[in-house]
Amino acid sequence: MVALLVGLIFTAAGLFAVLPMDWALQWGPEVIQFLKGGLPVLAFFIGFLAMVIGIADIKDRIEARKEEAEEAAQTQE
């Protein structure tokens, strides 16, 4: 319940900041400028994280194949 109330308050504050009305803060252009500058950085970090996860996945698969080969060698003996 508290999370819902906090979410509503922050949503209202965000709308108040960017609405193009006389009674609002009218930060719309600044928000757009922030998003234009922040999206390339965010894309870089997401891409880097995806590469790290991909490399870790490949290493895990190689390790699993080694373990399966060891188990197969032990069962044949």
PDB file of N, CA, C and O in Angstrom:
ATOM      1  N   MET A   1       0.823  -1.186   0.000  1.00  0.00           N
ATOM      2  CA  MET A   1       0.000   0.000   0.000  1.00  0.00           C
ATOM      3  C   MET A   1       0.871   1.256   0.000  1.00  0.00           C
ATOM      4  O   MET A   1       0.577   2.229  -0.694  1.00  0.00           O
ATOM      5  N   VAL A   2       1.941   1.220   0.785  1.00  0.00           N
ATOM      6  CA  VAL A   2       2.848   2.362   0.845  1.00  0.00           C
ATOM      7  C   VAL A   2       3.526   2.563  -0.497  1.00  0.00           C
ATOM      8  O   VAL A   2       3.706   3.697  -0.942  1.00  0.00           O
ATOM      9  N   ALA A   3       3.908   1.455  -1.154  1.00  0.00           N
ATOM     10  CA  ALA A   3       4.570   1.552  -2.455  1.00  0.00           C
ATOM     11  C   ALA A   3       3.636   2.189  -3.487  1.00  0.00           C
ATOM     12  O   ALA A   3       4.079   2.982  -4.318  1.00  0.00           O
ATOM     13  N   LEU A   4       2.357   1.846  -3.437  1.00  0.00           N
ATOM     14  CA  LEU A   4       1.382   2.437  -4.350  1.00  0.00           C
ATOM     15  C   LEU A   4       1.257   3.935  -4.113  1.00  0.00           C
ATOM     16  O   LEU A   4       1.210   4.712  -5.066  1.00  0.00           O
ATOM     17  N   LEU A   5       1.203   4.343  -2.861  1.00  0.00           N
ATOM     18  CA  LEU A   5       1.099   5.762  -2.531  1.00  0.00           C
ATOM     19  C   LEU A   5       2.343   6.524  -2.976  1.00  0.00           C
ATOM     20  O   LEU A   5       2.236   7.609  -3.547  1.00  0.00           O
ATOM     21  N   VAL A   6       3.512   5.965  -2.720  1.00  0.00           N
ATOM     22  CA  VAL A   6       4.761   6.605  -3.146  1.00  0.00           C
ATOM     23  C   VAL A   6       4.812   6.686  -4.674  1.00  0.00           C
ATOM     24  O   VAL A   6       5.240   7.698  -5.229  1.00  0.00           O
ATOM     25  N   GLY A   7       4.381   5.632  -5.347  1.00  0.00           N
ATOM     26  CA  GLY A   7       4.347   5.639  -6.807  1.00  0.00           C
ATOM     27  C   GLY A   7       3.427   6.721  -7.354  1.00  0.00           C
ATOM     28  O   GLY A   7       3.774   7.406  -8.316  1.00  0.00           O
ATOM     29  N   LEU A   8       2.276   6.874  -6.756  1.00  0.00           N
ATOM     30  CA  LEU A   8       1.349   7.925  -7.187  1.00  0.00           C
ATOM     31  C   LEU A   8       1.937   9.317  -6.963  1.00  0.00           C
ATOM     32  O   LEU A   8       1.799  10.196  -7.814  1.00  0.00           O
ATOM     33  N   ILE A   9       2.584   9.514  -5.833  1.00  0.00           N
ATOM     34  CA  ILE A   9       3.183  10.821  -5.533  1.00  0.00           C
ATOM     35  C   ILE A   9       4.285  11.145  -6.536  1.00  0.00           C
ATOM     36  O   ILE A   9       4.337  12.261  -7.053  1.00  0.00           O
ATOM     37  N   PHE A  10       5.169  10.184  -6.820  1.00  0.00           N
ATOM     38  CA  PHE A  10       6.258  10.434  -7.761  1.00  0.00           C
ATOM     39  C   PHE A  10       5.742  10.616  -9.188  1.00  0.00           C
ATOM     40  O   PHE A  10       6.295  11.412  -9.947  1.00  0.00           O
ATOM     41  N   THR A  11       4.690   9.887  -9.558  1.00  0.00           N
ATOM     42  CA  THR A  11       4.098  10.067 -10.881  1.00  0.00           C
ATOM     43  C   THR A  11       3.498  11.463 -11.014  1.00  0.00           C
ATOM     44  O   THR A  11       3.678  12.127 -12.035  1.00  0.00           O
ATOM     45  N   ALA A  12       2.795  11.901  -9.996  1.00  0.00           N
ATOM     46  CA  ALA A  12       2.221  13.253 -10.018  1.00  0.00           C
ATOM     47  C   ALA A  12       3.319  14.312 -10.064  1.00  0.00           C
ATOM     48  O   ALA A  12       3.187  15.307 -10.777  1.00  0.00           O
ATOM     49  N   ALA A  13       4.397  14.112  -9.313  1.00  0.00           N
ATOM     50  CA  ALA A  13       5.505  15.067  -9.322  1.00  0.00           C
ATOM     51  C   ALA A  13       6.167  15.108 -10.691  1.00  0.00           C
ATOM     52  O   ALA A  13       6.535  16.181 -11.169  1.00  0.00           O
ATOM     53  N   GLY A  14       6.321  13.962 -11.322  1.00  0.00           N
ATOM     54  CA  GLY A  14       6.904  13.923 -12.657  1.00  0.00           C
ATOM     55  C   GLY A  14       6.035  14.626 -13.681  1.00  0.00           C
ATOM     56  O   GLY A  14       6.537  15.365 -14.528  1.00  0.00           O
ATOM     57  N   LEU A  15       4.738  14.400 -13.606  1.00  0.00           N
ATOM     58  CA  LEU A  15       3.831  15.098 -14.515  1.00  0.00           C
ATOM     59  C   LEU A  15       3.851  16.604 -14.268  1.00  0.00           C
ATOM     60  O   LEU A  15       3.849  17.388 -15.217  1.00  0.00           O
ATOM     61  N   PHE A  16       3.869  17.008 -13.016  1.00  0.00           N
ATOM     62  CA  PHE A  16       3.919  18.425 -12.674  1.00  0.00           C
ATOM     63  C   PHE A  16       5.178  19.075 -13.236  1.00  0.00           C
ATOM     64  O   PHE A  16       5.153  20.244 -13.621  1.00  0.00           O
ATOM     65  N   ALA A  17       6.270  18.331 -13.285  1.00  0.00           N
ATOM     66  CA  ALA A  17       7.532  18.885 -13.760  1.00  0.00           C
ATOM     67  C   ALA A  17       7.550  19.078 -15.276  1.00  0.00           C
ATOM     68  O   ALA A  17       8.160  20.030 -15.761  1.00  0.00           O
ATOM     69  N   VAL A  18       6.902  18.204 -16.026  1.00  0.00           N
ATOM     70  CA  VAL A  18       7.050  18.254 -17.483  1.00  0.00           C
ATOM     71  C   VAL A  18       5.833  18.776 -18.238  1.00  0.00           C
ATOM     72  O   VAL A  18       5.930  19.017 -19.441  1.00  0.00           O
ATOM     73  N   LEU A  19       4.715  18.956 -17.591  1.00  0.00           N
ATOM     74  CA  LEU A  19       3.539  19.442 -18.311  1.00  0.00           C
ATOM     75  C   LEU A  19       3.757  20.855 -18.841  1.00  0.00           C
ATOM     76  O   LEU A  19       4.333  21.695 -18.150  1.00  0.00           O
ATOM     77  N   PRO A  20       3.300  21.121 -20.060  1.00  0.00           N
ATOM     78  CA  PRO A  20       3.477  22.462 -20.636  1.00  0.00           C
ATOM     79  C   PRO A  20       2.349  23.420 -20.246  1.00  0.00           C
ATOM     80  O   PRO A  20       1.755  24.064 -21.110  1.00  0.00           O
ATOM     81  N   MET A  21       2.060  23.513 -18.975  1.00  0.00           N
ATOM     82  CA  MET A  21       1.018  24.412 -18.471  1.00  0.00           C
ATOM     83  C   MET A  21       1.667  25.568 -17.715  1.00  0.00           C
ATOM     84  O   MET A  21       2.810  25.462 -17.270  1.00  0.00           O
ATOM     85  N   ASP A  22       0.948  26.653 -17.576  1.00  0.00           N
ATOM     86  CA  ASP A  22       1.482  27.814 -16.862  1.00  0.00           C
ATOM     87  C   ASP A  22       1.746  27.511 -15.389  1.00  0.00           C
ATOM     88  O   ASP A  22       2.676  28.068 -14.805  1.00  0.00           O
ATOM     89  N   TRP A  23       0.950  26.644 -14.785  1.00  0.00           N
ATOM     90  CA  TRP A  23       1.081  26.346 -13.363  1.00  0.00           C
ATOM     91  C   TRP A  23       2.090  25.243 -13.070  1.00  0.00           C
ATOM     92  O   TRP A  23       2.364  24.955 -11.905  1.00  0.00           O
ATOM     93  N   ALA A  24       2.648  24.622 -14.109  1.00  0.00           N
ATOM     94  CA  ALA A  24       3.626  23.540 -13.927  1.00  0.00           C
ATOM     95  C   ALA A  24       5.044  24.076 -14.099  1.00  0.00           C
ATOM     96  O   ALA A  24       5.232  25.236 -14.469  1.00  0.00           O
ATOM     97  N   LEU A  25       6.033  23.241 -13.835  1.00  0.00           N
ATOM     98  CA  LEU A  25       7.440  23.654 -13.936  1.00  0.00           C
ATOM     99  C   LEU A  25       7.929  23.775 -15.377  1.00  0.00           C
ATOM    100  O   LEU A  25       8.895  24.494 -15.632  1.00  0.00           O
ATOM    101  N   GLN A  26       7.294  23.097 -16.314  1.00  0.00           N
ATOM    102  CA  GLN A  26       7.612  23.147 -17.740  1.00  0.00           C
ATOM    103  C   GLN A  26       9.061  22.733 -18.024  1.00  0.00           C
ATOM    104  O   GLN A  26       9.783  23.434 -18.734  1.00  0.00           O
ATOM    105  N   TRP A  27       9.474  21.607 -17.473  1.00  0.00           N
ATOM    106  CA  TRP A  27      10.826  21.091 -17.672  1.00  0.00           C
ATOM    107  C   TRP A  27      10.900  20.133 -18.856  1.00  0.00           C
ATOM    108  O   TRP A  27      11.890  19.415 -18.997  1.00  0.00           O
ATOM    109  N   GLY A  28       9.900  20.104 -19.692  1.00  0.00           N
ATOM    110  CA  GLY A  28       9.851  19.172 -20.815  1.00  0.00           C
ATOM    111  C   GLY A  28      11.094  19.200 -21.695  1.00  0.00           C
ATOM    112  O   GLY A  28      11.673  18.143 -21.945  1.00  0.00           O
ATOM    113  N   PRO A  29      11.535  20.382 -22.182  1.00  0.00           N
ATOM    114  CA  PRO A  29      12.733  20.411 -23.031  1.00  0.00           C
ATOM    115  C   PRO A  29      13.994  19.913 -22.315  1.00  0.00           C
ATOM    116  O   PRO A  29      14.840  19.266 -22.933  1.00  0.00           O
ATOM    117  N   GLU A  30      14.124  20.208 -21.024  1.00  0.00           N
ATOM    118  CA  GLU A  30      15.285  19.728 -20.277  1.00  0.00           C
ATOM    119  C   GLU A  30      15.255  18.209 -20.123  1.00  0.00           C
ATOM    120  O   GLU A  30      16.294  17.551 -20.172  1.00  0.00           O
ATOM    121  N   VAL A  31      14.069  17.667 -19.939  1.00  0.00           N
ATOM    122  CA  VAL A  31      13.932  16.207 -19.821  1.00  0.00           C
ATOM    123  C   VAL A  31      14.304  15.542 -21.146  1.00  0.00           C
ATOM    124  O   VAL A  31      15.001  14.527 -21.159  1.00  0.00           O
ATOM    125  N   ILE A  32      13.843  16.109 -22.253  1.00  0.00           N
ATOM    126  CA  ILE A  32      14.186  15.559 -23.563  1.00  0.00           C
ATOM    127  C   ILE A  32      15.695  15.631 -23.782  1.00  0.00           C
ATOM    128  O   ILE A  32      16.292  14.684 -24.295  1.00  0.00           O
ATOM    129  N   GLN A  33      16.311  16.742 -23.399  1.00  0.00           N
ATOM    130  CA  GLN A  33      17.760  16.893 -23.551  1.00  0.00           C
ATOM    131  C   GLN A  33      18.496  15.847 -22.703  1.00  0.00           C
ATOM    132  O   GLN A  33      19.481  15.264 -23.156  1.00  0.00           O
ATOM    133  N   PHE A  34      18.025  15.611 -21.485  1.00  0.00           N
ATOM    134  CA  PHE A  34      18.616  14.601 -20.612  1.00  0.00           C
ATOM    135  C   PHE A  34      18.506  13.212 -21.239  1.00  0.00           C
ATOM    136  O   PHE A  34      19.463  12.439 -21.216  1.00  0.00           O
ATOM    137  N   LEU A  35      17.334  12.899 -21.799  1.00  0.00           N
ATOM    138  CA  LEU A  35      17.149  11.591 -22.424  1.00  0.00           C
ATOM    139  C   LEU A  35      18.039  11.425 -23.644  1.00  0.00           C
ATOM    140  O   LEU A  35      18.580  10.344 -23.875  1.00  0.00           O
ATOM    141  N   LYS A  36      18.197  12.484 -24.426  1.00  0.00           N
ATOM    142  CA  LYS A  36      19.079  12.417 -25.591  1.00  0.00           C
ATOM    143  C   LYS A  36      20.514  12.135 -25.172  1.00  0.00           C
ATOM    144  O   LYS A  36      21.218  11.390 -25.853  1.00  0.00           O
ATOM    145  N   GLY A  37      20.956  12.711 -24.076  1.00  0.00           N
ATOM    146  CA  GLY A  37      22.318  12.484 -23.615  1.00  0.00           C
ATOM    147  C   GLY A  37      22.484  11.179 -22.865  1.00  0.00           C
ATOM    148  O   GLY A  37      23.558  10.579 -22.889  1.00  0.00           O
ATOM    149  N   GLY A  38      21.432  10.736 -22.202  1.00  0.00           N
ATOM    150  CA  GLY A  38      21.526   9.547 -21.378  1.00  0.00           C
ATOM    151  C   GLY A  38      21.320   8.241 -22.109  1.00  0.00           C
ATOM    152  O   GLY A  38      21.855   7.213 -21.694  1.00  0.00           O
ATOM    153  N   LEU A  39      20.557   8.255 -23.188  1.00  0.00           N
ATOM    154  CA  LEU A  39      20.266   7.005 -23.893  1.00  0.00           C
ATOM    155  C   LEU A  39      21.503   6.344 -24.496  1.00  0.00           C
ATOM    156  O   LEU A  39      21.616   5.121 -24.404  1.00  0.00           O
ATOM    157  N   PRO A  40      22.435   7.074 -25.105  1.00  0.00           N
ATOM    158  CA  PRO A  40      23.634   6.389 -25.605  1.00  0.00           C
ATOM    159  C   PRO A  40      24.453   5.747 -24.483  1.00  0.00           C
ATOM    160  O   PRO A  40      24.990   4.653 -24.653  1.00  0.00           O
ATOM    161  N   VAL A  41      24.546   6.415 -23.355  1.00  0.00           N
ATOM    162  CA  VAL A  41      25.280   5.855 -22.220  1.00  0.00           C
ATOM    163  C   VAL A  41      24.566   4.606 -21.709  1.00  0.00           C
ATOM    164  O   VAL A  41      25.208   3.597 -21.418  1.00  0.00           O
ATOM    165  N   LEU A  42      23.252   4.673 -21.599  1.00  0.00           N
ATOM    166  CA  LEU A  42      22.474   3.521 -21.159  1.00  0.00           C
ATOM    167  C   LEU A  42      22.617   2.356 -22.145  1.00  0.00           C
ATOM    168  O   LEU A  42      22.755   1.203 -21.735  1.00  0.00           O
ATOM    169  N   ALA A  43      22.583   2.664 -23.444  1.00  0.00           N
ATOM    170  CA  ALA A  43      22.747   1.616 -24.455  1.00  0.00           C
ATOM    171  C   ALA A  43      24.122   0.967 -24.337  1.00  0.00           C
ATOM    172  O   ALA A  43      24.245  -0.250 -24.479  1.00  0.00           O
ATOM    173  N   PHE A  44      25.160   1.771 -24.078  1.00  0.00           N
ATOM    174  CA  PHE A  44      26.501   1.218 -23.908  1.00  0.00           C
ATOM    175  C   PHE A  44      26.542   0.248 -22.731  1.00  0.00           C
ATOM    176  O   PHE A  44      27.056  -0.863 -22.864  1.00  0.00           O
ATOM    177  N   PHE A  45      26.008   0.655 -21.582  1.00  0.00           N
ATOM    178  CA  PHE A  45      26.040  -0.198 -20.403  1.00  0.00           C
ATOM    179  C   PHE A  45      25.216  -1.466 -20.590  1.00  0.00           C
ATOM    180  O   PHE A  45      25.621  -2.533 -20.130  1.00  0.00           O
ATOM    181  N   ILE A  46      24.068  -1.368 -21.256  1.00  0.00           N
ATOM    182  CA  ILE A  46      23.260  -2.557 -21.508  1.00  0.00           C
ATOM    183  C   ILE A  46      23.999  -3.510 -22.445  1.00  0.00           C
ATOM    184  O   ILE A  46      23.997  -4.722 -22.228  1.00  0.00           O
ATOM    185  N   GLY A  47      24.628  -2.965 -23.482  1.00  0.00           N
ATOM    186  CA  GLY A  47      25.399  -3.803 -24.401  1.00  0.00           C
ATOM    187  C   GLY A  47      26.571  -4.465 -23.718  1.00  0.00           C
ATOM    188  O   GLY A  47      26.832  -5.648 -23.936  1.00  0.00           O
ATOM    189  N   PHE A  48      27.291  -3.708 -22.882  1.00  0.00           N
ATOM    190  CA  PHE A  48      28.426  -4.266 -22.156  1.00  0.00           C
ATOM    191  C   PHE A  48      27.971  -5.371 -21.209  1.00  0.00           C
ATOM    192  O   PHE A  48      28.613  -6.418 -21.122  1.00  0.00           O
ATOM    193  N   LEU A  49      26.872  -5.145 -20.502  1.00  0.00           N
ATOM    194  CA  LEU A  49      26.338  -6.157 -19.591  1.00  0.00           C
ATOM    195  C   LEU A  49      25.910  -7.407 -20.355  1.00  0.00           C
ATOM    196  O   LEU A  49      26.131  -8.524 -19.888  1.00  0.00           O
ATOM    197  N   ALA A  50      25.299  -7.226 -21.529  1.00  0.00           N
ATOM    198  CA  ALA A  50      24.888  -8.375 -22.339  1.00  0.00           C
ATOM    199  C   ALA A  50      26.102  -9.182 -22.791  1.00  0.00           C
ATOM    200  O   ALA A  50      26.054 -10.412 -22.817  1.00  0.00           O
ATOM    201  N   MET A  51      27.192  -8.496 -23.149  1.00  0.00           N
ATOM    202  CA  MET A  51      28.406  -9.219 -23.547  1.00  0.00           C
ATOM    203  C   MET A  51      28.989  -9.992 -22.375  1.00  0.00           C
ATOM    204  O   MET A  51      29.416 -11.134 -22.552  1.00  0.00           O
ATOM    205  N   VAL A  52      29.020  -9.412 -21.196  1.00  0.00           N
ATOM    206  CA  VAL A  52      29.554 -10.097 -20.014  1.00  0.00           C
ATOM    207  C   VAL A  52      28.709 -11.324 -19.699  1.00  0.00           C
ATOM    208  O   VAL A  52      29.246 -12.390 -19.397  1.00  0.00           O
ATOM    209  N   ILE A  53      27.399 -11.178 -19.767  1.00  0.00           N
ATOM    210  CA  ILE A  53      26.511 -12.312 -19.505  1.00  0.00           C
ATOM    211  C   ILE A  53      26.704 -13.396 -20.564  1.00  0.00           C
ATOM    212  O   ILE A  53      26.706 -14.584 -20.242  1.00  0.00           O
ATOM    213  N   GLY A  54      26.863 -12.995 -21.819  1.00  0.00           N
ATOM    214  CA  GLY A  54      27.082 -13.955 -22.897  1.00  0.00           C
ATOM    215  C   GLY A  54      28.376 -14.731 -22.716  1.00  0.00           C
ATOM    216  O   GLY A  54      28.403 -15.946 -22.914  1.00  0.00           O
ATOM    217  N   ILE A  55      29.444 -14.045 -22.343  1.00  0.00           N
ATOM    218  CA  ILE A  55      30.733 -14.711 -22.109  1.00  0.00           C
ATOM    219  C   ILE A  55      30.623 -15.688 -20.938  1.00  0.00           C
ATOM    220  O   ILE A  55      31.143 -16.802 -21.003  1.00  0.00           O
ATOM    221  N   ALA A  56      29.945 -15.265 -19.869  1.00  0.00           N
ATOM    222  CA  ALA A  56      29.760 -16.150 -18.717  1.00  0.00           C
ATOM    223  C   ALA A  56      28.942 -17.382 -19.106  1.00  0.00           C
ATOM    224  O   ALA A  56      29.218 -18.484 -18.630  1.00  0.00           O
ATOM    225  N   ASP A  57      27.945 -17.203 -19.961  1.00  0.00           N
ATOM    226  CA  ASP A  57      27.126 -18.326 -20.413  1.00  0.00           C
ATOM    227  C   ASP A  57      27.961 -19.310 -21.228  1.00  0.00           C
ATOM    228  O   ASP A  57      27.838 -20.522 -21.056  1.00  0.00           O
ATOM    229  N   ILE A  58      28.808 -18.791 -22.111  1.00  0.00           N
ATOM    230  CA  ILE A  58      29.676 -19.662 -22.910  1.00  0.00           C
ATOM    231  C   ILE A  58      30.621 -20.443 -22.004  1.00  0.00           C
ATOM    232  O   ILE A  58      30.823 -21.640 -22.207  1.00  0.00           O
ATOM    233  N   LYS A  59      31.203 -19.778 -21.004  1.00  0.00           N
ATOM    234  CA  LYS A  59      32.101 -20.465 -20.065  1.00  0.00           C
ATOM    235  C   LYS A  59      31.351 -21.550 -19.301  1.00  0.00           C
ATOM    236  O   LYS A  59      31.889 -22.637 -19.091  1.00  0.00           O
ATOM    237  N   ASP A  60      30.113 -21.272 -18.882  1.00  0.00           N
ATOM    238  CA  ASP A  60      29.328 -22.276 -18.163  1.00  0.00           C
ATOM    239  C   ASP A  60      29.038 -23.487 -19.043  1.00  0.00           C
ATOM    240  O   ASP A  60      29.096 -24.623 -18.571  1.00  0.00           O
ATOM    241  N   ARG A  61      28.729 -23.257 -20.308  1.00  0.00           N
ATOM    242  CA  ARG A  61      28.461 -24.374 -21.221  1.00  0.00           C
ATOM    243  C   ARG A  61      29.705 -25.230 -21.419  1.00  0.00           C
ATOM    244  O   ARG A  61      29.621 -26.458 -21.434  1.00  0.00           O
ATOM    245  N   ILE A  62      30.860 -24.583 -21.572  1.00  0.00           N
ATOM    246  CA  ILE A  62      32.111 -25.326 -21.733  1.00  0.00           C
ATOM    247  C   ILE A  62      32.390 -26.161 -20.487  1.00  0.00           C
ATOM    248  O   ILE A  62      32.787 -27.322 -20.588  1.00  0.00           O
ATOM    249  N   GLU A  63      32.181 -25.572 -19.319  1.00  0.00           N
ATOM    250  CA  GLU A  63      32.395 -26.297 -18.056  1.00  0.00           C
ATOM    251  C   GLU A  63      31.432 -27.478 -17.937  1.00  0.00           C
ATOM    252  O   GLU A  63      31.826 -28.552 -17.483  1.00  0.00           O
ATOM    253  N   ALA A  64      30.183 -27.289 -18.339  1.00  0.00           N
ATOM    254  CA  ALA A  64      29.201 -28.380 -18.275  1.00  0.00           C
ATOM    255  C   ALA A  64      29.597 -29.515 -19.214  1.00  0.00           C
ATOM    256  O   ALA A  64      29.454 -30.686 -18.862  1.00  0.00           O
ATOM    257  N   ARG A  65      30.090 -29.183 -20.399  1.00  0.00           N
ATOM    258  CA  ARG A  65      30.532 -30.233 -21.335  1.00  0.00           C
ATOM    259  C   ARG A  65      31.715 -31.002 -20.768  1.00  0.00           C
ATOM    260  O   ARG A  65      31.789 -32.221 -20.922  1.00  0.00           O
ATOM    261  N   LYS A  66      32.650 -30.303 -20.110  1.00  0.00           N
ATOM    262  CA  LYS A  66      33.796 -30.980 -19.495  1.00  0.00           C
ATOM    263  C   LYS A  66      33.330 -31.938 -18.409  1.00  0.00           C
ATOM    264  O   LYS A  66      33.821 -33.063 -18.320  1.00  0.00           O
ATOM    265  N   GLU A  67      32.385 -31.498 -17.585  1.00  0.00           N
ATOM    266  CA  GLU A  67      31.876 -32.356 -16.515  1.00  0.00           C
ATOM    267  C   GLU A  67      31.153 -33.572 -17.093  1.00  0.00           C
ATOM    268  O   GLU A  67      31.302 -34.680 -16.578  1.00  0.00           O
ATOM    269  N   GLU A  68      30.372 -33.376 -18.156  1.00  0.00           N
ATOM    270  CA  GLU A  68      29.690 -34.515 -18.784  1.00  0.00           C
ATOM    271  C   GLU A  68      30.691 -35.489 -19.371  1.00  0.00           C
ATOM    272  O   GLU A  68      30.493 -36.701 -19.288  1.00  0.00           O
ATOM    273  N   ALA A  69      31.764 -34.981 -19.964  1.00  0.00           N
ATOM    274  CA  ALA A  69      32.786 -35.861 -20.535  1.00  0.00           C
ATOM    275  C   ALA A  69      33.476 -36.647 -19.418  1.00  0.00           C
ATOM    276  O   ALA A  69      33.764 -37.830 -19.595  1.00  0.00           O
ATOM    277  N   GLU A  70      33.745 -36.020 -18.281  1.00  0.00           N
ATOM    278  CA  GLU A  70      34.374 -36.706 -17.148  1.00  0.00           C
ATOM    279  C   GLU A  70      33.448 -37.782 -16.597  1.00  0.00           C
ATOM    280  O   GLU A  70      33.902 -38.880 -16.277  1.00  0.00           O
ATOM    281  N   GLU A  71      32.149 -37.482 -16.482  1.00  0.00           N
ATOM    282  CA  GLU A  71      31.192 -38.479 -16.006  1.00  0.00           C
ATOM    283  C   GLU A  71      31.115 -39.653 -16.967  1.00  0.00           C
ATOM    284  O   GLU A  71      31.065 -40.806 -16.536  1.00  0.00           O
ATOM    285  N   ALA A  72      31.107 -39.373 -18.257  1.00  0.00           N
ATOM    286  CA  ALA A  72      31.044 -40.459 -19.247  1.00  0.00           C
ATOM    287  C   ALA A  72      32.292 -41.317 -19.177  1.00  0.00           C
ATOM    288  O   ALA A  72      32.206 -42.536 -19.325  1.00  0.00           O
ATOM    289  N   ALA A  73      33.459 -40.707 -18.955  1.00  0.00           N
ATOM    290  CA  ALA A  73      34.706 -41.468 -18.863  1.00  0.00           C
ATOM    291  C   ALA A  73      34.703 -42.330 -17.603  1.00  0.00           C
ATOM    292  O   ALA A  73      35.217 -43.448 -17.626  1.00  0.00           O
ATOM    293  N   GLN A  74      34.149 -41.845 -16.533  1.00  0.00           N
ATOM    294  CA  GLN A  74      34.116 -42.609 -15.277  1.00  0.00           C
ATOM    295  C   GLN A  74      33.144 -43.763 -15.368  1.00  0.00           C
ATOM    296  O   GLN A  74      33.412 -44.825 -14.806  1.00  0.00           O
ATOM    297  N   THR A  75      32.034 -43.598 -16.050  1.00  0.00           N
ATOM    298  CA  THR A  75      31.056 -44.692 -16.161  1.00  0.00           C
ATOM    299  C   THR A  75      31.541 -45.790 -17.096  1.00  0.00           C
ATOM    300  O   THR A  75      31.123 -46.940 -16.960  1.00  0.00           O
ATOM    301  N   GLN A  76      32.411 -45.460 -18.039  1.00  0.00           N
ATOM    302  CA  GLN A  76      32.939 -46.468 -18.949  1.00  0.00           C
ATOM    303  C   GLN A  76      33.995 -47.317 -18.280  1.00  0.00           C
ATOM    304  O   GLN A  76      34.229 -48.443 -18.719  1.00  0.00           O
ATOM    305  N   GLU A  77      34.636 -46.834 -17.247  1.00  0.00           N
ATOM    306  CA  GLU A  77      35.708 -47.589 -16.598  1.00  0.00           C
ATOM    307  C   GLU A  77      35.183 -48.619 -15.682  1.00  0.00           C
ATOM    308  O   GLU A  77      35.958 -49.342 -15.056  1.00  0.00           O
TER     309      GLU A  77
END
